Amino acid sequence: MQYADIIAREADSLPVEKQAEVLDFIEFLKARQSRATTPMTITEIEAFFRSFKVDTSDYKFDRGEANAR
């Protein structure tokens, strides 16, 4: 018996709400796997940081200050 068959059989014994959680977890694993093999594009990175709505346009990196911490 293959893993897919075992997973299907085990999931079938769960309530519908828990089956949905199993499906969500599978989707999470697939997304994590594709991210690990496919680097994010500049557009995706910019969209990620825009979601925080923080203005960093005046930010100046100071290596000495960072190393002093």
N, CA and C atoms as an extended XYZ file, in Angstrom:
207
Properties=species:S:1:pos:R:3:atomname:S:1:resname:S:1:resid:I:1 pbc="F F F"
N         0.848       -1.186        0.000 N   MET     1
C         0.000        0.000        0.000 CA  MET     1
C         0.890        1.245        0.000 C   MET     1
N         0.568        2.200       -0.852 N   GLN     2
C         1.358        3.419       -0.943 CA  GLN     2
C         0.879        4.444        0.084 C   GLN     2
N         1.745        5.421        0.343 N   TYR     3
C         1.404        6.466        1.315 CA  TYR     3
C         0.108        7.182        0.966 C   TYR     3
N        -0.110        7.468       -0.298 N   ALA     4
C        -1.327        8.181       -0.706 CA  ALA     4
C        -2.565        7.394       -0.310 C   ALA     4
N        -2.518        6.068       -0.460 N   ASP     5
C        -3.650        5.217       -0.077 CA  ASP     5
C        -3.862        5.236        1.437 C   ASP     5
N        -2.761        5.180        2.181 N   ILE     6
C        -2.857        5.203        3.643 CA  ILE     6
C        -3.418        6.541        4.110 C   ILE     6
N        -2.919        7.624        3.539 N   ILE     7
C        -3.402        8.958        3.911 CA  ILE     7
C        -4.882        9.087        3.595 C   ILE     7
N        -5.292        8.618        2.409 N   ALA     8
C        -6.705        8.705        2.019 CA  ALA     8
C        -7.581        7.902        2.970 C   ALA     8
N        -7.119        6.702        3.328 N   ARG     9
C        -7.910        5.860        4.233 CA  ARG     9
C        -8.034        6.503        5.616 C   ARG     9
N        -6.922        7.021        6.121 N   GLU    10
C        -6.942        7.663        7.436 CA  GLU    10
C        -7.788        8.937        7.426 C   GLU    10
N        -7.657        9.728        6.377 N   ALA    11
C        -8.436       10.968        6.280 CA  ALA    11
C        -9.920       10.664        6.180 C   ALA    11
N       -10.264        9.584        5.517 N   ASP    12
C       -11.665        9.212        5.344 CA  ASP    12
C       -12.337        8.884        6.676 C   ASP    12
N       -11.538        8.491        7.666 N   SER    13
C       -12.107        8.152        8.972 CA  SER    13
C       -12.306        9.381        9.860 C   SER    13
N       -11.861       10.538        9.400 N   LEU    14
C       -11.978       11.773       10.178 CA  LEU    14
C       -13.278       12.503        9.858 C   LEU    14
N       -13.730       13.365       10.789 N   PRO    15
C       -14.875       14.230       10.481 CA  PRO    15
C       -14.519       15.184        9.332 C   PRO    15
N       -15.521       15.699        8.656 N   VAL    16
C       -15.319       16.546        7.480 CA  VAL    16
C       -14.431       17.755        7.802 C   VAL    16
N       -14.615       18.370        8.984 N   GLU    17
C       -13.816       19.541        9.343 CA  GLU    17
C       -12.339       19.178        9.417 C   GLU    17
N       -12.038       18.014        9.967 N   LYS    18
C       -10.647       17.574       10.091 CA  LYS    18
C       -10.086       17.173        8.727 C   LYS    18
N       -10.925       16.652        7.850 N   GLN    19
C       -10.485       16.345        6.493 CA  GLN    19
C       -10.057       17.623        5.780 C   GLN    19
N       -10.802       18.705        6.019 N   ALA    20
C       -10.451       19.998        5.428 CA  ALA    20
C        -9.104       20.478        5.965 C   ALA    20
N        -8.829       20.231        7.259 N   GLU    21
C        -7.544       20.609        7.835 CA  GLU    21
C        -6.407       19.809        7.211 C   GLU    21
N        -6.647       18.528        6.957 N   VAL    22
C        -5.634       17.698        6.305 CA  VAL    22
C        -5.336       18.255        4.911 C   VAL    22
N        -6.370       18.622        4.183 N   LEU    23
C        -6.187       19.188        2.849 CA  LEU    23
C        -5.419       20.507        2.918 C   LEU    23
N        -5.753       21.353        3.891 N   ASP    24
C        -5.019       22.610        4.074 CA  ASP    24
C        -3.542       22.343        4.348 C   ASP    24
N        -3.269       21.328        5.174 N   PHE    25
C        -1.885       21.007        5.500 CA  PHE    25
C        -1.134       20.515        4.268 C   PHE    25
N        -1.779       19.712        3.449 N   ILE    26
C        -1.157       19.238        2.212 CA  ILE    26
C        -0.845       20.413        1.294 C   ILE    26
N        -1.783       21.356        1.177 N   GLU    27
C        -1.547       22.548        0.351 CA  GLU    27
C        -0.389       23.377        0.903 C   GLU    27
N        -0.311       23.472        2.231 N   PHE    28
C         0.791       24.186        2.875 CA  PHE    28
C         2.130       23.533        2.527 C   PHE    28
N         2.199       22.208        2.634 N   LEU    29
C         3.432       21.496        2.323 CA  LEU    29
C         3.846       21.688        0.869 C   LEU    29
N         2.872       21.646       -0.030 N   LYS    30
C         3.176       21.832       -1.454 CA  LYS    30
C         3.683       23.245       -1.721 C   LYS    30
N         3.085       24.236       -1.077 N   ALA    31
C         3.518       25.625       -1.257 CA  ALA    31
C         4.918       25.821       -0.711 C   ALA    31
N         5.185       25.246        0.452 N   ARG    32
C         6.509       25.369        1.059 CA  ARG    32
C         7.568       24.699        0.187 C   ARG    32
N         7.220       23.565       -0.399 N   GLN    33
C         8.153       22.853       -1.260 CA  GLN    33
C         8.461       23.667       -2.516 C   GLN    33
N         7.431       24.278       -3.115 N   SER    34
C         7.672       25.050       -4.337 CA  SER    34
C         8.465       26.310       -4.042 C   SER    34
N         8.264       26.912       -2.869 N   ARG    35
C         9.043       28.090       -2.491 CA  ARG    35
C        10.498       27.743       -2.262 C   ARG    35
N        10.747       26.536       -1.761 N   ALA    36
C        12.116       26.123       -1.489 CA  ALA    36
C        12.893       25.922       -2.782 C   ALA    36
N        12.205       25.580       -3.848 N   THR    37
C        12.893       25.315       -5.112 CA  THR    37
C        12.820       26.496       -6.071 C   THR    37
N        11.881       27.405       -5.858 N   THR    38
C        11.715       28.542       -6.756 CA  THR    38
C        11.938       29.833       -5.977 C   THR    38
N        13.017       30.554       -6.286 N   PRO    39
C        13.238       31.819       -5.573 CA  PRO    39
C        12.128       32.832       -5.878 C   PRO    39
N        11.872       33.689       -4.911 N   MET    40
C        10.854       34.714       -5.110 CA  MET    40
C        11.355       35.737       -6.120 C   MET    40
N        10.428       36.263       -6.890 N   THR    41
C        10.777       37.318       -7.833 CA  THR    41
C        10.829       38.648       -7.096 C   THR    41
N        11.425       39.650       -7.716 N   ILE    42
C        11.489       40.990       -7.128 CA  ILE    42
C        10.080       41.496       -6.833 C   ILE    42
N         9.160       41.258       -7.755 N   THR    43
C         7.779       41.702       -7.582 CA  THR    43
C         7.146       41.056       -6.350 C   THR    43
N         7.375       39.752       -6.164 N   GLU    44
C         6.828       39.050       -5.000 CA  GLU    44
C         7.438       39.567       -3.704 C   GLU    44
N         8.732       39.836       -3.719 N   ILE    45
C         9.399       40.356       -2.522 CA  ILE    45
C         8.869       41.744       -2.175 C   ILE    45
N         8.750       42.605       -3.180 N   GLU    46
C         8.222       43.953       -2.935 CA  GLU    46
C         6.794       43.890       -2.426 C   GLU    46
N         5.972       43.015       -2.984 N   ALA    47
C         4.579       42.869       -2.535 CA  ALA    47
C         4.538       42.395       -1.085 C   ALA    47
N         5.436       41.482       -0.722 N   PHE    48
C         5.492       40.987        0.658 CA  PHE    48
C         5.773       42.130        1.625 C   PHE    48
N         6.780       42.936        1.326 N   PHE    49
C         7.136       44.007        2.242 CA  PHE    49
C         6.131       45.157        2.223 C   PHE    49
N         5.458       45.388        1.094 N   ARG    50
C         4.408       46.417        1.040 CA  ARG    50
C         3.264       46.070        1.970 C   ARG    50
N         3.032       44.788        2.207 N   SER    51
C         1.922       44.386        3.064 CA  SER    51
C         2.102       44.884        4.498 C   SER    51
N         3.339       45.236        4.896 N   PHE    52
C         3.581       45.728        6.250 CA  PHE    52
C         3.296       47.220        6.387 C   PHE    52
N         3.161       47.926        5.268 N   LYS    53
C         2.837       49.349        5.254 CA  LYS    53
C         3.786       50.162        6.154 C   LYS    53
N         5.086       49.949        5.984 N   VAL    54
C         6.103       50.681        6.728 CA  VAL    54
C         6.958       51.427        5.720 C   VAL    54
N         7.112       52.713        5.930 N   ASP    55
C         7.919       53.534        5.025 CA  ASP    55
C         9.384       53.422        5.427 C   ASP    55
N        10.188       52.820        4.573 N   THR    56
C        11.621       52.672        4.848 CA  THR    56
C        12.463       53.483        3.866 C   THR    56
N        11.838       54.428        3.192 N   SER    57
C        12.549       55.183        2.157 CA  SER    57
C        13.703       56.010        2.720 C   SER    57
N        13.622       56.460        3.977 N   ASP    58
C        14.692       57.263        4.569 CA  ASP    58
C        15.675       56.431        5.380 C   ASP    58
N        15.521       55.115        5.364 N   TYR    59
C        16.362       54.246        6.177 CA  TYR    59
C        17.777       54.179        5.613 C   TYR    59
N        18.758       54.345        6.468 N   LYS    60
C        20.161       54.231        6.089 CA  LYS    60
C        20.781       53.130        6.952 C   LYS    60
N        21.331       52.118        6.328 N   PHE    61
C        21.962       51.028        7.067 CA  PHE    61
C        23.314       51.472        7.588 C   PHE    61
N        23.554       51.271        8.861 N   ASP    62
C        24.818       51.630        9.492 CA  ASP    62
C        25.441       50.345       10.042 C   ASP    62
N        26.440       49.835        9.335 N   ARG    63
C        27.052       48.558        9.712 CA  ARG    63
C        27.664       48.635       11.118 C   ARG    63
N        28.302       49.743       11.440 N   GLY    64
C        28.913       49.900       12.754 CA  GLY    64
C        27.868       49.825       13.863 C   GLY    64
N        26.748       50.506       13.662 N   GLU    65
C        25.680       50.475       14.660 CA  GLU    65
C        25.094       49.059       14.780 C   GLU    65
N        24.915       48.401       13.660 N   ALA    66
C        24.360       47.053       13.683 CA  ALA    66
C        25.302       46.091       14.416 C   ALA    66
N        26.601       46.224       14.192 N   ASN    67
C        27.567       45.341       14.851 CA  ASN    67
C        27.738       45.663       16.329 C   ASN    67
N        27.438       46.899       16.721 N   ALA    68
C        27.572       47.299       18.125 CA  ALA    68
C        26.491       46.667       18.990 C   ALA    68
N        25.401       46.212       18.388 N   ARG    69
C        24.296       45.656       19.177 CA  ARG    69
C        24.616       44.314       19.639 C   ARG    69
